[in-house]
Amino acid sequence: MAEIELRHIDKHFGAVHVIRDVNLTVKDREFVVFLGPSGCGKTTTLRAIAGLEEIDSGDILLDGKPIQNLHASDRDIAFVFQNYALYPHFTVYENLAFPLRAVGMRNEEVDKVVRSVGTSLGIAHLLKNRPSSLSGGDMQRVAIGRALVRRPKALLLDEPIGSLDAKLRETMRVELKRLHLENGSTSIYVTHDQVEAMSLADRIVVMNDGVLQQVGTPTDVYLYPANLFVAQFIGSPVMNVTPTVVREVSGEAQISLDSETFDLPRELLGMLQSKGAASELSLGVRPEGVIVSHEDQPGYRPVEAHIIQPFGGFDIVDLKVGNKTLRARTTSGFVEKAGDRVWARIDPAQAHFFDSKSGASLGIRLGN
């Protein structure tokens, strides 16, 4: 397989700067997911690696060798598109065999490889069918199989299951993970779906406006977001983020959310001072970091349930805190109805702090 390295990649479409000084190394046999909103540059970066887009400057290396000036056909990289791109007049067998025959492989070898890949993808029984008779999931399996048959150095996938229904996407995520583990290919996968990214990736590359915002494991980008963009893009529902003021009251730290205050440990003040924290701070806390109780307890504040969203195994409850809203995750049915009075506190170990102007995380986590 192969290691892919991007060095200072830049790309413009006219006046639009779509890739901005991107530097990244994808390790041999690693599964990396590019995640970001539409138009952030993730697909353009993928196409540049494949040779389908020219870059303005920088280097693309495959196993340490520059390939940015090679034609796509000379890079030994396979690309799987979202729209399948199958030959409609070919059978499944012929679609899978086409890349092998194009390089002059003998018929006996072609047959062996096609049937092996068909079996691993669960489409061996469909080899005589044409694409028009296949389901969306089966067509995507064929498209992936056509990329895998020639054993490329790297496999690039551009939102390959984005057009499938939710249940089939879940099935295909499992299949893609299994295929990666079995084949050990170096893979880069583009999506705007964070569930896909979190479930598939060894590492996630979060992009916005052509810039790499953060690169890390799914756990890292979820628990330790580098900035406000990552904090609010990763997670469903998104992280609660609100401007806040931190003060010392009676020897303890107190944070203000609109007209309400919440207590946090005294050590927080020292940590903020050691970081040279700006006067304009934002507090970030994920819904599971907002703890809800039916009874008044030390450190809890009275709040009113506003909207309850049942998700089966848990509920997401919007809590009115002054004129602001804190979204909490509770067990199913914990809050019976909108308008109920409950008590809430912020888990200090799950509180994040950001510079409101730059959006950068201050890297402060109590208990770490």
LINFEN-V487058 format. One record per pair of residues at least 24 apart in sequence whose ideal C-beta (glycine too) atoms are under 6 Angstrom apart, sorted by the first residue. I is the first residue (numbers start at 1). J is the second residue. If there is no record, write none. Layout:
I_J, I_J
This chain:
1_28, 1_29, 1_185, 1_186, 2_62, 2_63, 2_153, 2_154, 2_186, 3_27, 3_28, 3_63, 4_62, 4_154, 5_61, 6_60, 7_58, 7_59, 8_58, 9_55, 9_58, 10_56, 10_57, 10_58, 11_44, 11_55, 11_56, 12_56, 17_210, 18_44, 18_210, 19_44, 19_45, 19_210, 20_210, 20_211, 22_212, 28_186, 29_184, 29_186, 30_202, 31_180, 31_187, 31_201, 31_202, 32_188, 32_203, 33_189, 33_197, 33_200, 33_201, 33_204, 34_190, 34_205, 35_197, 35_204, 35_206, 36_207, 36_208, 40_207, 40_208, 41_207, 41_210, 42_190, 42_207, 43_158, 43_190, 46_156, 46_158, 46_190, 50_77, 50_79, 50_156, 51_75, 76_152, 76_153, 77_152, 77_154, 78_147, 78_152, 78_155, 79_156, 80_143, 80_144, 80_147, 80_157, 80_160, 81_158, 82_158, 82_159, 82_162, 84_139, 84_143, 86_131, 86_142, 88_131, 91_128, 91_130, 92_126, 92_127, 92_129, 92_142, 93_127, 95_142, 95_146, 96_145, 96_146, 96_149, 99_149, 99_150, 100_149, 113_149, 117_145, 117_148, 117_149, 121_145, 136_164, 137_168, 154_186, 155_185, 155_187, 156_188, 157_189, 158_190, 159_190, 159_191, 173_199, 194_234, 206_230, 226_361, 227_359, 227_360, 227_361, 228_354, 228_359, 231_284, 235_286, 237_287, 237_316, 237_327, 239_284, 239_286, 240_285, 240_326, 240_327, 241_282, 241_284, 242_283, 242_324, 243_282, 243_356, 244_281, 244_283, 257_321, 257_324, 258_322, 258_323, 258_324, 259_322, 260_301, 260_321, 260_322, 262_346, 263_299, 264_348, 265_348, 271_364, 275_362, 277_362, 278_355, 280_356, 280_357, 281_353, 282_354, 282_356, 284_352, 285_346, 285_350, 285_351, 287_327, 287_328, 287_329, 288_329, 289_347, 289_350, 290_326, 290_328, 290_344, 291_345, 291_347, 292_328, 292_330, 292_342, 292_344, 293_343, 296_343, 299_345, 300_343, 300_345, 302_343, 303_344, 304_341, 305_335, 305_338, 305_340, 308_335, 319_344
